[in-house]
Structures are given as structure tokens and as C-alpha cells.
Amino acid sequence: MKRFIPYFFFLLFAIPGSVKAQFETYKDSVVQLYGVVMSADSLQGLPSVSIMVKGRNQGTLTNDQGVFSIVVLKGDQLEFTSVGYKPKLVTIPKNLDGNQQSMIQLMVQDTVYLAATIIKKYPTRQEFERDFANVKVPDDQQEIARQNLSEANRRALLSIYPSDGREATNYYFKQNQRKYYSAGQLPPQNIFNPLAWAEFIKAWKRGDFKNQ
């Protein structure tokens, strides 16, 4: 226990001194920055210029006369941005003397080229009705799907593509079902069946017998 007493007194006096030294170093690096932002061509104060400390969520705006005030650290980078002017990046010197600094920042106007605008005369009512009636509106996805699933397209595809294995198997099973249903007796006659006549009329209108 006696061996730790000297270390205890050493830490008791060393830690406050270290903390005080770090505080003095941090205090010396803080800078209160005052300044004014002006246009380079007219030397007029620019209002609402954004001044942000790069890398930190810290910033401010200039007032109506272009004046600003912000607390920064030595070595920080300030980014000046304003609509219609080129952005400017300024670095606070690390070897700056004192904790207060003033500056004047000039902003250069940024030239923006816009695309050409073609102005046409206002169409008459007759021209508008003519163009509106002749405009071709492209089909949407639902209309394209409806056309692809139409009966005419399906019949055309059936005449081109052969039946797959599943369709051939179902047709074979249906044939056997009809045969076994009337096995040992006369097959049923559908001449008086209204559903059969309805299917016959539909097939006749489609032209199924003509294709055969």
C-alpha cells in the first residue's frame, strides 16, 4: 500500500496540469471570425451567403449587408456559396496570431448558359382541334395485353404452334372419358342438347369448319 502512495500524489498533481494544458491548447486554437462578403465587380455586400465549416455541421449566413460572424478553429476550411456566384473555399491559417480575425471575401459571378427557347404563336381553335383529333396516342401496357389475348390472335397462334404434351394428354383423356362413359350402350346424342347447339353455332361463326 505504501508503494502506491507516491504514484497517487503524482497523478493527483499531474492530471490537472495535463487537462489545463489541453484546455489552453484548445482555447488558443479557437478563432472568432468577423467578415463581410461582397461582389467582386460592384463591391456590394451580398446577403444570404452560406458559410459552412467543411467537415462539420456548422455554419452561418450573411445579413442584408453581407456581414457575418462565426466561431471556427485554426486550420478549418470555410466554404462560401451563393446562387449565381462561384463557390469559394478559404482555409484558416494554423499559425494565426490571436483569437480574433476579420476578413473580406469577394465572390465572382458565375455565368450560366440556358438552353434556347423557341416561342411559337398561339394556335387557333381550328388548328388545335385538328391536331388533337389527329394525334396518335400510343397504347398502354393494358391495351397491348388485351390485344395479345384477343380471340383472333389466340386462334392464329393455335393454327401455327402445335399442341404441347399437356394439351395432347388432356385431349387423349377426354376422348377416353367419352368412350368409357358410353361403354356397353349407345352413345348419347346431342341433337337435342341446347348447349351443344350453342357450341356448334359459335364454331360455325368462327369458321372452324371452313379451316378444316
C-alpha positions in Angstrom: 0.0 0.0 0.0 2.9 2.4 0.8 4.3 1.9 -2.7 1.2 3.3 -4.3 1.1 6.4 -2.2 3.8 8.3 -4.2 2.0 7.4 -7.5 -1.3 8.6 -6.1 0.2 12.0 -5.3 1.9 12.1 -8.7 -1.4 11.5 -10.6 -3.2 14.0 -8.3 -0.9 16.8 -9.4 -0.2 15.6 -13.0 -3.7 15.1 -14.3 -5.0 18.6 -13.5 -1.8 20.0 -15.1 -2.4 17.9 -18.3 -6.0 18.9 -18.5 -5.2 22.6 -18.1 -2.5 22.3 -20.8 -5.0 20.7 -23.2 -7.6 23.4 -22.4 -5.1 26.1 -23.1 -4.1 24.5 -26.4 -7.8 24.2 -27.4 -8.5 27.8 -26.3 -5.6 29.1 -28.4 -7.0 27.3 -31.5 -10.4 28.9 -31.3 -10.9 31.9 -33.5 -13.8 34.4 -33.6 -14.1 35.3 -37.3 -15.8 38.5 -38.4 -16.1 39.5 -42.0 -18.1 40.8 -45.0 -18.9 39.1 -48.3 -19.0 41.4 -51.4 -19.4 41.0 -55.1 -16.1 41.3 -56.9 -17.4 43.6 -59.7 -19.5 46.0 -57.7 -18.2 45.7 -54.2 -21.7 45.4 -52.9 -22.5 43.4 -49.8 -24.1 40.0 -50.7 -27.0 38.9 -48.4 -27.8 35.3 -47.5 -24.4 33.9 -48.5 -24.0 30.4 -47.0 -20.8 29.9 -44.9 -20.2 26.3 -43.9 -17.3 24.7 -42.0 -16.2 21.9 -44.2 -16.3 18.5 -42.4 -18.6 19.8 -39.6 -22.3 20.5 -39.3 -21.6 24.2 -38.5 -22.2 27.3 -40.5 -23.9 30.7 -40.7 -25.5 33.2 -43.2 -24.6 36.8 -44.1 -27.1 39.5 -43.2 -28.6 42.1 -45.5 -25.2 44.0 -45.7 -23.2 40.8 -46.3 -21.7 40.8 -42.7 -21.2 37.6 -40.9 -19.6 36.2 -37.6 -18.7 32.6 -36.8 -16.5 30.7 -34.3 -14.0 28.4 -36.0 -10.8 26.5 -35.3 -7.4 27.2 -36.7 -6.9 25.0 -39.8 -10.6 24.9 -40.6 -11.9 25.3 -44.2 -14.8 27.7 -44.9 -16.9 27.2 -48.0 -18.8 30.3 -49.3 -21.7 29.5 -51.6 -24.4 31.7 -53.1 -26.8 31.4 -56.0 -25.3 33.0 -59.1 -21.7 33.1 -57.8 -18.9 30.7 -57.9 -18.2 28.8 -54.6 -15.1 29.8 -52.7 -13.0 27.7 -50.3 -11.0 29.5 -47.6 -8.6 27.9 -45.1 -8.0 29.5 -41.7 -4.2 29.5 -41.1 -2.9 27.3 -38.3 -0.2 29.9 -37.3 -2.7 32.7 -36.9 -1.9 35.1 -34.1 -4.6 35.8 -31.6 -8.2 34.5 -31.3 -9.9 37.2 -33.4 -9.7 37.7 -37.1 -11.5 39.8 -39.7 -11.7 39.2 -43.4 -13.3 40.5 -46.7 -14.4 37.8 -49.1 -15.1 38.6 -52.7 -17.5 36.5 -54.8 -17.2 36.2 -58.6 -20.4 35.9 -60.6 -20.9 32.5 -62.3 -22.1 32.6 -65.9 -24.9 30.1 -66.6 -25.9 29.2 -70.2 -29.5 28.2 -70.6 -30.9 26.2 -73.5 -32.5 28.1 -76.3 -36.3 28.8 -76.0 -38.4 28.6 -79.1 -41.5 30.8 -78.9 -44.4 29.9 -81.2 -47.7 31.6 -81.9 -50.8 30.5 -80.0 -52.7 28.0 -82.2 -56.2 28.9 -83.3 -59.2 26.8 -82.2 -59.4 25.1 -85.6 -55.7 24.2 -85.6 -55.9 22.8 -82.0 -59.0 20.7 -82.8 -57.3 19.3 -86.0 -54.0 18.4 -84.2 -55.9 17.0 -81.2 -58.0 14.8 -83.4 -55.0 13.5 -85.5 -52.6 12.9 -82.6 -51.6 9.3 -82.2 -51.7 8.1 -78.6 -49.5 5.1 -78.0 -51.2 2.0 -76.5 -50.5 1.4 -72.8 -49.5 -1.9 -71.3 -53.1 -2.9 -70.5 -54.2 -2.3 -74.1 -51.3 -4.2 -75.6 -52.1 -7.2 -73.3 -55.7 -7.0 -74.3 -54.8 -7.2 -78.0 -52.4 -10.0 -77.4 -55.1 -12.0 -75.6 -57.8 -11.4 -78.2 -59.7 -14.4 -79.7 -58.3 -13.7 -83.2 -54.7 -13.7 -82.0 -55.2 -16.9 -80.0 -56.8 -18.7 -82.9 -54.0 -17.6 -85.2 -51.4 -18.9 -82.7 -53.3 -22.2 -82.3 -53.1 -22.7 -86.1 -49.4 -22.1 -86.2 -48.0 -23.7 -83.0 -48.5 -27.4 -82.3 -50.1 -28.7 -79.1 -47.7 -29.4 -76.3 -47.6 -32.6 -74.2 -50.1 -31.4 -71.6 -52.7 -30.4 -74.2 -52.3 -33.7 -76.1 -52.6 -35.7 -72.9 -55.8 -33.8 -71.9 -57.3 -34.4 -75.3 -56.5 -38.1 -75.0 -58.0 -38.4 -71.6 -61.2 -36.6 -72.8 -61.5 -39.0 -75.7 -61.2 -42.0 -73.4 -63.7 -40.4 -71.0 -66.3 -40.1 -73.7 -65.7 -43.7 -74.9 -65.8 -45.3 -71.4 -68.9 -43.2 -70.4 -71.0 -44.9 -73.1 -69.2 -48.3 -73.0 -71.7 -51.2 -73.4 -74.5 -48.9 -74.5 -75.4 -46.5 -77.3 -73.5 -43.2 -77.2 -75.6 -40.2 -76.2 -77.0 -37.9 -78.9 -76.5 -34.2 -78.5 -79.0 -33.3 -81.2 -81.5 -32.0 -78.6 -78.8 -30.6 -76.3 -79.1 -26.7 -76.4 -75.5 -26.3 -75.0 -74.2 -28.5 -77.9 -76.1 -26.4 -80.4 -74.7 -23.2 -78.9 -71.1 -24.5 -79.2 -71.8 -25.6 -82.8 -73.1 -22.1 -83.7 -70.1 -20.4 -82.2 -67.7 -22.8 -84.1 -69.6 -22.1 -87.3 -69.3 -18.3 -86.9 -65.6 -18.6 -86.1 -65.1 -20.6 -89.3 -63.7 -23.7 -87.6 -65.3 -26.0 -90.2 -64.1 -23.9 -93.1 -60.5 -24.2 -91.9 -60.9 -28.0 -91.7 
